[in-house]
């Protein structure tokens, strides 16, 4: 069923049921790219069904990788460096900043001229943070203005390893440098002052890359030598950023119990759970295996807290945490949230607008986003909210309408980029 542009949420005080979120989007992107670079045929189970990941899949096919659906439901990807070549057609990243930024690293080492394009939203997102270190490696990248807005032209070149310290907590910048480092001569050394999601380096190691890491003082240093990757099987666990919507729904519901199955459990991705527990959330973690966890969520009264950016490095969970803050007692502060301004929308301003549409008070203290809650979602106003085609704001608003007093959300089709089955999963709860 097509996803409607405008959705009216009917309030329901009960959230009882279970859900398995779709495959992790970040891991899905990397599984596709590393499979395209790996020598031989890889298999992927649990790939995210969203349009963002489908954009990455289409692009690796344009570059020469072969994909096929196996009888067991796995996706088979036959890759290898000699298979990959420049495409005659533009490489359309759609709305996916992850697709574009990671591909910048891959394409910098593939001979030929590559053109990366995206939708209207993506063309307003700066790519200079990735282009600058890649140029230090010898990459030839041209975009619009000094901030390198898309479309981008990349000419494959001979690359040289560098030593680089990231200026912001960005797994995308790190990943682009490491992907380019696979092609480079010499060693690439990357220093993170704040550790970000480790999927790229972990998955590179699993595919046979010569890579090592060392942690210190909350950061990490990664050393990569030029490497040829091998084909392998990838299991993609559920996306914790998508699970966050159901966690907050379970906490804010008037009655109920929410079970969430098989989500990725790495510490850099589930910091939002500790934040919600600090706010008073009742969250039980049940170990599923080495890489995933099941959650049991029960209704709880929440209070405000202060949230440091290192607790949720990607900031992806801030819109739904803002809904939790709006339904809490007291003030919640999100420190160092300026990166929200260059997401799929100006997510900083729109998150404040969402909180205010629910009846909460919101303001900015420099780059700190502040929300004073109204004590309970039963006090939420019925709202009319334009999410400006930002999927995380759309889903956060949907949860607010469900556990509060309803509302109308415009631009809801944006959820197709990430979680197209979101409304179907919501209908599973009684």
C-alpha positions in Angstrom: 0.0 0.0 0.0 1.4 3.5 -0.9 2.4 5.6 2.0 0.1 8.7 2.2 1.5 12.2 2.2 -0.7 13.3 5.1 -1.5 11.0 8.0 -4.0 11.6 10.8 -3.1 9.9 14.0 -5.8 8.7 16.3 -4.9 8.6 20.0 -4.7 5.2 21.7 -3.8 4.9 25.3 -2.6 1.3 25.1 0.6 -0.1 23.6 0.7 -3.8 23.9 2.6 -6.0 21.5 5.9 -6.8 19.9 7.9 -5.6 16.9 11.1 -6.5 15.0 12.4 -3.3 13.4 13.8 -3.6 9.8 17.4 -4.3 9.2 19.9 -1.6 10.4 20.3 1.0 7.7 23.9 1.9 8.5 25.0 -1.7 8.4 23.0 -2.4 5.2 24.7 0.4 3.3 28.1 -0.9 4.3 27.3 -4.5 3.6 26.4 -3.6 0.0 29.5 -1.5 -0.5 31.9 -4.0 1.0 30.2 -6.8 -1.0 30.7 -4.8 -4.2 34.4 -4.4 -3.3 34.9 -8.0 -2.1 36.3 -10.6 -4.4 33.6 -13.2 -5.2 30.0 -13.6 -4.2 28.8 -12.3 -0.8 25.3 -12.8 0.8 23.3 -10.4 2.9 20.4 -11.4 5.2 18.1 -8.8 6.7 18.9 -5.8 4.4 17.0 -2.7 5.2 14.0 -2.3 2.8 14.1 1.5 2.8 14.7 3.7 -0.3 18.0 5.0 1.0 19.5 1.5 1.0 17.9 0.7 -2.3 19.7 3.7 -3.8 23.0 2.2 -2.7 22.0 -1.2 -4.2 21.1 0.4 -7.5 24.4 2.3 -7.6 26.7 -0.7 -7.0 24.8 -2.4 -9.8 25.6 0.6 -12.1 29.2 0.3 -11.1 29.4 -3.3 -12.2 28.5 -5.4 -9.2 25.9 -8.2 -9.9 23.0 -8.7 -7.4 20.4 -11.5 -7.3 17.8 -12.6 -4.8 18.6 -16.2 -3.6 15.8 -18.7 -2.8 16.5 -18.4 0.9 15.7 -14.7 0.8 19.4 -13.6 1.0 20.7 -11.0 -1.4 23.7 -12.3 -3.4 26.3 -9.7 -4.5 29.1 -10.6 -6.8 31.8 -8.0 -6.7 35.5 -7.3 -7.0 37.6 -4.3 -7.9 38.2 -5.4 -11.5 34.4 -5.5 -12.0 33.9 -1.9 -10.9 33.9 0.9 -13.4 32.5 4.3 -14.0 28.8 4.5 -15.0 27.7 6.4 -18.1 24.6 7.5 -16.1 24.5 9.7 -13.0 24.6 7.8 -9.7 21.3 8.9 -7.9 21.6 8.8 -4.1 18.0 10.0 -3.6 17.7 11.4 -0.1 20.6 9.4 1.3 23.5 11.3 2.7 25.1 8.1 3.8 25.0 6.7 0.3 26.7 9.9 -1.1 29.3 10.4 1.5 30.5 6.7 1.6 30.5 6.5 -2.2 32.7 9.6 -2.3 35.4 7.4 -0.7 34.8 4.4 -2.9 34.6 6.4 -6.2 37.8 8.4 -5.5 39.8 5.2 -6.2 37.9 3.9 -9.2 39.1 5.0 -12.6 36.9 7.3 -14.6 34.5 10.2 -14.1 31.6 9.7 -11.7 28.6 12.0 -11.1 26.7 11.8 -7.8 23.3 13.4 -7.7 20.4 13.4 -5.2 16.9 14.8 -4.5 16.2 18.5 -3.6 16.9 17.9 0.1 20.3 16.1 -0.5 21.5 18.9 -2.8 21.3 21.3 0.2 23.5 19.1 2.4 27.2 20.1 2.5 29.8 17.5 1.4 32.9 19.5 2.2 33.6 17.7 5.4 34.2 14.5 3.3 35.7 16.2 0.3 38.5 17.9 2.2 40.3 14.8 3.7 39.7 12.9 0.5 41.5 15.7 -1.4 44.4 15.3 1.0 44.5 11.7 -0.2 44.6 12.9 -3.9 40.9 12.7 -4.7 39.5 15.0 -7.4 36.1 16.2 -6.3 34.0 19.1 -7.6 30.8 20.4 -6.1 28.8 23.6 -5.8 30.4 26.4 -3.7 33.0 26.1 -1.0 30.7 23.7 1.0 30.6 21.3 -2.0 26.9 20.9 -2.3 25.7 18.2 -4.7 25.7 17.3 -7.6 29.3 16.1 -7.3 31.8 15.1 -9.9 34.5 12.7 -8.8 37.4 11.6 -11.0 39.1 8.4 -9.9 42.8 9.1 -9.1 45.8 7.5 -7.5 45.4 7.9 -3.7 47.9 8.2 -0.9 47.2 7.3 2.7 47.1 10.1 5.2 46.9 10.7 9.0 43.8 12.6 9.8 41.9 13.7 12.9 38.1 14.2 12.4 36.8 17.6 13.5 33.4 16.3 14.4 31.8 13.1 15.5 30.9 11.7 12.0 30.9 8.0 11.1 30.3 9.1 7.5 33.5 11.1 7.3 35.4 8.3 8.9 33.9 5.7 6.6 34.7 7.6 3.4 38.3 8.0 4.4 38.6 4.3 5.3 37.0 3.2 2.1 39.3 5.4 0.1 42.2 4.0 2.2 41.5 0.5 0.7 42.7 1.9 -2.6 45.5 4.1 -1.3 49.2 3.5 -1.4 50.7 3.7 2.1 49.0 3.6 5.5 45.9 5.5 6.5 45.6 6.6 10.1 42.4 8.1 11.4 41.9 9.6 14.9 38.4 10.1 16.4 38.2 12.4 19.4 34.7 11.0 20.1 34.1 7.4 19.0 31.3 7.0 16.5 29.5 3.9 15.2 32.2 1.3 14.4 30.4 -0.6 11.6 32.9 0.3 8.8 36.1 -0.7 10.6 34.4 -3.8 12.1 33.0 -5.0 8.8 36.3 -4.2 7.0 38.1 -6.4 9.4 35.5 -9.2 9.0 36.1 -9.0 5.2 39.8 -9.4 5.6 41.2 -5.8 5.6 44.5 -5.1 7.3 43.0 -2.8 10.0 43.6 -2.2 13.7 42.3 0.2 16.3 43.3 1.6 19.7 40.9 3.4 22.1 41.8 6.1 24.6 40.0 8.9 26.4 36.6 8.2 24.8 38.1 8.3 21.3 39.8 5.9 18.9 42.6 5.6 16.4 42.3 3.4 13.4 45.2 2.2 11.2 44.4 0.8 7.8 46.8 -0.7 5.2 45.8 -1.1 1.5 43.7 -4.2 1.4 41.8 -6.5 -0.9 38.5 -7.5 0.6 37.0 -11.0 0.4 33.4 -12.1 -0.1 31.5 -13.2 3.0 28.0 -13.5 4.5 26.5 -10.5 6.3 23.8 -10.7 8.9 22.0 -7.4 9.4 20.4 -6.9 12.9 17.4 -4.6 13.5 18.0 -0.9 13.5 18.3 0.6 17.0 17.4 4.1 15.7 14.1 2.8 14.5 13.6 0.8 17.7 13.8 4.1 19.6 10.4 5.1 18.3 8.8 2.0 19.9 10.8 2.4 23.1 9.5 5.9 23.6 6.0 4.8 22.7 6.1 2.1 25.3 7.3 4.5 28.0 4.8 7.2 27.3 1.7 5.0 26.7 -0.9 5.1 29.4 -1.0 1.3 29.6 1.0 -1.4 28.0 4.1 -3.4 27.4 6.3 -3.3 24.3 8.6 -6.1 23.2 11.3 -5.2 20.7 13.3 -8.0 19.1 16.8 -8.4 17.7 18.2 -4.9 17.5 21.9 -4.1 17.1 23.4 -3.7 20.6 26.7 -1.9 20.0 27.4 0.8 22.6 27.6 3.7 20.0 24.1 3.0 18.8 22.1 2.4 21.9 23.1 5.3 24.1 19.5 6.6 23.9 18.5 3.7 26.1 20.7 4.9 28.9 19.3 8.4 28.4 15.8 7.2 28.7 16.7 5.1 31.8 18.2 8.2 33.4 14.9 10.0 32.7 13.1 7.2 34.6 12.3 4.7 31.8 11.6 1.1 32.6 13.7 -0.8 30.1 14.7 -4.5 30.4 17.5 -5.7 28.1 17.6 -9.4 27.2 20.7 -10.5 25.4 19.9 -12.2 22.1 23.5 -12.9 20.9 26.8 -11.1 20.7 25.5 -8.4 18.4 21.9 -7.9 19.2 19.5 -7.5 22.1 15.8 -7.8 22.8 14.0 -5.1 24.9 11.0 -5.1 27.1 9.5 -1.6 27.7 6.9 -0.7 30.3 5.1 2.5 31.0 7.0 5.0 33.2 6.7 8.6 34.4 9.7 10.5 32.9 11.7 13.5 34.1 14.0 15.9 32.3 17.8 15.4 31.9 20.9 16.7 30.2 22.1 14.8 27.2 25.6 15.1 25.9 26.2 14.6 22.2 28.7 11.8 22.8 25.8 9.7 24.2 24.1 9.7 20.9 26.8 10.6 18.4 24.7 10.5 15.2 21.9 12.6 16.9 19.4 10.4 14.9 17.3 9.7 18.0 16.9 13.4 19.1 13.4 13.9 17.4 11.9 11.0 19.3 13.8 11.9 22.5 12.3 15.3 22.1 8.8 13.8 22.2 9.9 12.0 25.4 11.1 15.3 26.8 7.9 17.0 25.9 5.9 14.4 27.9 8.2 14.6 30.9 8.4 16.8 34.0 11.2 19.4 34.0 13.7 20.6 31.4 15.7 18.4 29.0 18.8 19.8 27.3 20.5 18.4 24.2 24.0 19.7 24.2 26.1 20.3 21.0 23.2 19.6 18.7 24.2 21.9 15.8 24.7 19.0 13.4 20.9 18.7 13.4 20.8 21.8 11.2 22.3 19.9 8.2 20.3 16.6 8.3 17.5 15.8 5.9 16.0 19.1 7.1 16.9 21.8 9.6 16.1 19.2 12.2 17.2 21.5 15.1 14.5 24.0 14.3 11.8 21.5 13.4 12.4 19.4 16.5 11.8 22.5 18.5 8.6 23.2 16.4 7.4 19.6 17.1 7.8 20.0 20.8 6.0 23.3 20.8 3.1 21.8 18.7 2.6 19.3 21.5 2.3 22.1 24.0 5.8 22.0 25.5 8.2 25.0 25.7 11.3 24.9 23.5 14.3 27.3 23.1 17.9 27.3 22.0 20.9 28.2 24.1 23.5 28.5 21.4 23.8 25.0 20.0 21.9 23.5 23.0 18.3 22.5 22.2 16.1 22.8 25.3 12.6 21.5 26.0 10.5 22.0 29.1 8.0 19.2 29.3 4.3 19.3 30.3 4.4 16.3 32.6 2.5 13.7 30.6 1.6 12.9 27.0 -2.0 13.0 28.2 -1.4 16.8 28.3 -0.2 16.9 24.6 -2.2 19.2 22.3 -3.8 17.8 19.2 -1.5 19.1 16.5 -1.0 19.9 12.8 2.7 19.4 11.9 4.6 19.6 8.7 7.7 17.4 8.9 9.2 18.9 5.8 9.8 15.4 4.4 12.1 14.4 7.2 11.4 10.7 8.0 12.5 10.9 11.7 10.4 13.9 12.5 7.4 12.2 10.7 7.7 9.0 12.8 8.4 11.0 16.0 5.2 13.0 15.4 3.3 9.8 14.7 4.3 8.4 18.1 3.3 11.7 19.8 -0.1 11.5 18.2 -0.6 7.9 19.1 0.3 8.2 22.8 -1.1 11.8 23.2 -4.2 13.3 21.8 -3.8 12.8 18.1 -2.6 15.0 15.3 -2.1 15.5 11.6 1.3 15.0 10.0 2.2 16.3 6.5 5.1 15.0 4.4 4.7 11.5 5.8 5.8 9.7 2.6 9.4 10.5 3.6 9.3 7.4 5.9 9.8 5.3 2.7 13.5 6.3 2.8 14.1 4.3 6.0 11.1 2.5 7.5 8.3 1.9 4.9 6.5 -0.6 7.2 6.3 1.8 10.1 2.5 2.2 10.0 2.0 -1.5 9.5 4.1 -2.2 12.6 2.2 0.4 14.6 -1.1 -1.4 13.7 0.4 -4.5 15.4 0.0 -2.8 18.8 -3.3 -3.1 20.7 
